[in-house]
Amino acid sequence: MTEHTNDPVIADLIRRRDAAFGRGAKLFYDQPLHLVRGEGAHLFDAGGRRYVDMYNNVPCVGHAHPRIVEAMARQQATLNTHSRYLHESAIALAERLTGLQRVTESAIFSCSGTEAIEVALRMAQIATGARGIICTDHTYHGNNIVVGALTNLSAQDRSHSGVRAIPFPETYRPIEPGLAGVALADAYIARLRAAIEELQADGSGFAALILCPILANEGLPDIPEGFMAKAAQVVKAAGGLIIADEVQAGYGRTGQWWGYDAVALVPDIVVTGKPMGAGLPLAATTGSRDLVEGFRAQTRYFNTFAASPLQGEVGLAVIETLESEGMIDNARDVGAVLKAGLAERARHWDDLGDVRGIGLFIGVEFVDGQGGPDNPRAFDVVCRLRDRGFLTSIDGAFNNMVKIRPPLPLRSVDAMAFLDAFDGVMKDIHG
């Protein structure tokens, strides 16, 4: 994205940032934003202007929530060590987390989604004795060499040994035009079967299918009827495991605790990350006790900053806040109103190709006159919304989707104001 400004203070910050971080570290928007404070679903810049945060899922309970701040400060002022001493809070967090998931029993904590995904991949490989991993194309699960091999891997790419990608299932741009419903799901399942067979034929074997249950980075597509249930059957029949990446979909984002519940998927391994610490680095890989203990026996995994008293206290505070303040219900209710409002607007503007999503995770896809992806238009809309005080970003397989993913306590009044701002942007664009 373009990084220029007429503000000399921001220009100096950009210059210093380029020198300190190395040029190439990305910034949002055509004119970068200098934020200094957050509260709830609002952010404030250095000049005191308030913005409605329609993007950030890390502060899932809202920016600077007093309960999280208190838990963090209290525990850090009391004790914070590594995990090789007994402490109540990290144990309690693991018990609470796995109890909420109902499909897992034990947890391995880490500090980032990337670390947690790598643990999940290795856990699946140890449990199955196979190496092969299948992901969707246009996905993102993390940054290191192992996990990064899954990022935006095309279905035709064979450069990463033991990794195959399949086309992500969607109804908007189906893999075979003209197919719909169960027939379309079966077409995608055929690609999954072929990928499994190829891994088995080349000696890798098949360890796991990994996906975000709501396919967040793929653009929140509407998934063909029956795909998830059939995919689970195919994976199990081939001796593989299912890894659910809940870093974006989990912690109430969909109006339910977990994205896999929203799509009726039963995973073997569940990965959580960003929102579970509300700003404190905290992630987890959960599975059956057998899976977790099998991993520990083979790897002796240790992370200095994971399963700490600080992580335990903050992680518990996040769960308690989500529950006691009704934020998951709020995500469902406010999200439904927001999505319905955007869908209504899509009937009036031809360049709004599709509105998708669930809970407080919504995507608006922009298209050109031929129905093709229109990335410049989507970016223009994001920048114009920013000028009107609403922060979003772009995402999806073609970066032509305006991504709406606010903190869960987003108020109805802010959602309605966003729709008004969206109307204003579209009218400005179309004259």
N, C-alpha and C positions, 0 to 999 in steps of 0.2 A: 504494500500500500504506500501511497505517496506520503512523504514525511516533510512537509514544508509549513511555514507559518510566517505571519507578519508580526507576531509578538516577539520582541527582542529577548524577553525573559525565557520564553519557551524555546526560542532558537538557541540560546546559550545552553539550556538544559539538554537539548538534542546534541549539540556539539560535544558537551562533556560526556554524555551517555555513549556516543559513538566511540570516544576515546577510551572510556572506562570499560565498556562491554565489548568493544570491537564492532565496527560497522556491519550492519546486517541484522541486528536484533530488531524484530518487527515492532511497529507501533500501529494502533488502530486509527482509522479515519484519514481523510485527506489532510486535516490539520490536527495534530496530536493533542490529546487532552491531558492536562496536569491536575490530577486529583490529589486532595489532601485529607479528606475526611469522609466517613460513611456512617450512616445511621439507618437501620431497618432496610428498606428497599431503595434508599436514596443515597446519592453520592454528591460530593461538593468539590468544586474546583478551587484553585488558589484565589480566585476573585470572589468567592462566596456563592457562585451560582449553583443552584440545586439541579441535579439530574435524577431521573427515575432510572434505576438500574434494571434493565430488561434482559440482562445477559449472564450475570455471574452466578454459577452454581456452587462455588466454594463456600461463600457465606450463606449456606442454605437456610439458616434460621434468621438471616438478616445481618447486615454489617454491624459490628461492635455490639452484639447482643450482651446486655449486662450479665446474664447468667454465665455465658461462655467466658467473658472477660474475668469475672470473679473466680471461676473455677481454675482458669489458667494461672492467674496471679497467685491465688492461695496455694496451689500445689507447688508452683515453682519456688515460692517463698518457704515451703516446708521441706520438700524432698523431691529430687529428680535424679534417678540413677538409671543404669541399664537394667536388663531383665533378669540378671542372675542372682537377684535377691528376691525374697518373697514380698509381694505387696498386693493388697486387696483390690485396688481399683482396676488394674489391667485384667486381672482374672474375672472380675465382675463384668467388665466390658465385653470380654469374649463370651461369657455366659449370656449376656443380654443380647448381643449381636446374633449369635447362633439361634437363640430362642426366637428372635423375630423372623429369622429366615425359615425355620421349620424344616428345611431340607439339609441342614448342616449340623455338625456337632462340635467341631473344634476349629480354632482360628490360629493363623500365623500373622502377626502384625508386621508392618513395614512402614515406610515413610512416604511412598508415592505409588501411584497407579502402575507405573512402569515396573517397579520392584514387585508389586503384588501379582501382576500378570506373569512376570518371569517365574515366580514361585508356582503359579498355577500351571504353566506349561510344563515345568519340570516335574511337578506332582503327577500330572497326567501321564507323562512319559515313564516315570518310575512305576506307576500303578499298572500300566498296560504292557510295559516292556517294548513298546514301539516308539518311534521317533516322529512320525508324520503328524503335522498340524494342518488343519483346514480353517481358513478364515474367509470373509467376504471381500470382494474387491471394494476399493474406496473406503476401507475402514481405517481406524487409528486406535492402537492400543498402548502406545508408549514409544520411548525414544532410544533405548539402548540397542546394541547390535542385534541381539536375539529377538527382542520384541519389535524393534523397528523394521525387521524384515517383513512384518505383516502389513505395514502401512502402504495403502494404495497399491497393493500388489495386483497386477492385472491377472485375469483368469488364464491368459496365455503365457505368463512369465514362468520360466523353469530355472531361473538363475539362483534361486534359494533352495538348496537341497533339503528335502523333507518338509517343504511348505508348499501348499497349493491354495489358490483363491478360487472361489466360485462367485458368479454374478449375484449381487444381493437381490433378494426377492422384492419385487415391487409391482404395483398395478399401473402406475402412471406412464412409465416407459417399459412395457413388458418385454421380456427377452424374446418372445415370439409374438409379434403383432397379431391381434385377432383372438388370442387366447385370453380367457378370464376364469375366475373362480378356481375350482378344483383342477381343471385342465392346466391352468397357468402354474399352480403350485406344483403339479407333477412335472412340468417342464424344468422348473428349478431343482426339484428333487433329483431329476435325472443327472443334472450337472454335479450334484453332491455325490451321487453314486459313482459317477465317472472319476471324480477326484479321489475318492477312497480307493477305488480299484487301481488307479495309477500309482498311488503311494504304496499299496501292497505289492504291486508288480515290480517297482524299482527297489524293493528291499527296505524301504523306510518303515513300512507298517503304518497303521493308523492309530494315533493316540487320542486326538480330541478335535472337536469342532469348537471354535471360540467365536462368540459374537456378542454384541450389545443387543439385548432382547428387543429394543425398540429401534435398532439400527440408526443411532443418533448421528454419527458422522456421515452416514450414507444419505442423510437428508430426511430422516423420519418417514420413510415410505410407508404407504399402506401395504401390508404384507398379504399376499394371496391367501385365500381361505384354505386352511388345513396345512399350510407349509410347516409351521413349527412342530405340530404333533407328528407329522410324517418324517420330518428331519430327525426328531428324537428317536423314532423307531429305527430308522436307517443307521444312525450312529450306534445305537445299542446293539443292533444285529451284527455290526461289524466289529464289536468289541471295544468301541471308543467311548470317550467321556464327553460330556457337554460342559463347557466353561462359559458362565454368564458374566460378562463384563458389566457390572452395575455402577461403574464410576460416575456415569452421567445419568443413568436411568433410575438408580436406587435412591434411597432415603427420601421417599415421598414425592419425588419429582412427577410421577405419573398420576398422582392422586391415590396411589396405593404404595405400600412400603417398597415394593420391588417391581422393577420392569418386567421380570419374568412372570409375575402374577398377571400383569396386564395382557400378556400374549399367551397365557396358558402353557408355559414351558417349565419343565422340572429339571433343573441343572444338577450336575454332580459337584461342581466347584463354583463358588461365587466369589467374585472380586469386587471389593468396594474401595473407594478412595476419597478424592477431594472433599465432598461435603461432610464426611463423617468426622472431620476435625474442625470444620467451620473456620479454617485458616491455619490451624496447627497441622503440620505435616503428619498425616495418619492415613494408613491404608491397611487392608486386611485381605487375606486369602482364606476362605473357609471351605470345609468339606466334611465328609464323614471322619470319624476318629481314625478309622483304618487308613484312609487316604493321607491324612495329616501325619500320622505316626510313621507310615511308610516313607513319606518324604523326609521326616526328621531323621529316621534311621540311616538313610542313604546319604544325606547331605550335611548333617550337623549345622544347619542354617543358623546364623546369628546376625543380628542387626543392632548395632550399638544404641541407636536412638529409638528402637521399636519395643513395644510392650512395656513402656516406661510408666511410672506413676502419673506423669503429666499427661501422656496420651490417654491413660485410663480415665482420669478425672474429666478431661475435656470431652472425650468420646461419650461418656455417660451423660454429661450435661447436654450435649447435642440431642441425644435420643430423648431425654426427659423434656427438653424444650419443644421438640417436634410434637410430642404427645400432649403435653399439658396445655399448649397454646393452640391446639387444633390446626396445625399448619398443613397437615396432609389433606384434611378435608378442604381447607382453603385452596390448596393447589388444584384439587378436583373442581371445585365450584367456580372459582375465578377463572381458571383455565378454560372451562367450558364456555363461559361468557365471552372470553377473549377470542377463542377460536371461532365461535359462531359469528361474532362481529366481523372478523376478517374474512370468513367464508362469504358473508353477505356482500362485502366489498368486492370480492373476486368476481361476483356476478355483474359488476358494473365496469370493471377495468380489464381489458383484454390481455394486458401484460401480466396480470396475476394468474399464472397458469394453474396453481394448485395451492391449497391450504391444508396442512397435515399436522398431526401431532396428538398428544394426549397429556392431560393435566397442564402444568405450567411448563410445557416444552412444545413449542409450536414453530413450524416452518412455513414461510410464504415463498413460493417458487416464482421467479420472474422469467418470462419467456419473450422471445422476439416475435415478429409478425408471422413467422413460419412455425412457431411452437418450439423452437430450439432454445437452449439455455441462454439467458441474457445476464451474464456476470456484471457488465458495466452498469446496467440499470439497477441491479440489486445493491451494488456498492454505493451508487448515487443515493438510493433511498436510505441506506444506513447512515450516510453522512448528513443528509437532510434531517433525518430524525434526531441525530445528535445535535444539530443546530437548534432544534425545537425542544431539547432537553430530555431526550429519551435515548438510552444507550443500548444498541443491538450490535450484531455483527453478521458476517456472511459465512455460509457453510454449505454442506451438501456435496454430492459427487462432482458438481460443476461450479461450485462456489457461486451459485445464482440463487441461493435461498437466504432470505433474511431470517436469522436465527433468534428466537425469542425464548429466553430461559432465565427468568428472573428469580431472585430469592423467593422462597415459598410464602413469606408473609405479605407478598404484594397485595395492596388493598384494591378493592373494586373501583374506588375513585381514581386511582392511578391507571388501572386498566382502561377505564372509559376515556381518561385523558389521552392515553396512548392511541386509542382508536381515533380520537379527534385529530391528534397530530398526524396520524397516518393519512387521514382524509386530506389534511392540508398539504402534505407532501405530494400526494397523488395529483391534486388539483394544480399545484405549482408545476409539476412535471408536464402535465397534459395541457396546461394553459387555459 
